[in-house]
Amino acid sequence: MHAFDVLGDPVRRRILELLADGEMSSGAVSEVIREEFGISQPGVSQHLKVLRENGFATVRPEGTRRLYAVNSDPLRDIDAWLARFRHFWTPHLDALATEVARGKRERRLRESADDSGDDPVQQRSTP
């Protein structure tokens, strides 16, 4: 199965999001996925199996539990493939970061002026 076929399923993407926060038991994963997607435990097990068999997740037994974790190797391969396309969105994200920083700076200046009792609008218009 191709990596994008594996990640094309929203349930599998959500499972990986859960596992990105750390190792989880199959029961804990099943509980969240059943609640969010209404899928049975055997259905969740099938998604975990697809992730495991395609290298996106690892599993290790701990007593009677099976603990799942993300395997980042296939994600690195996807990241490498996406690198060819980053130039399409990176400048836009950089511009957005600049605008966010500018807005924060203006808000801090406004709050600072409010705390001191000064009106920043009057200060700018005064010759």
Secondary structure, 3 states (H helix, E strand, C coil): CCHHHHHCCHHHHHHHHHHHCCCEEHHHHHHHHHHHHCCCHHHHHHHHHHHHHCCCEEEEEECCEEEEEECCHHHHHHHHHHHCCHHHHHHHHHHHHHHHHHHHHHHHHHHHHHHHCCCHHHHHHCC
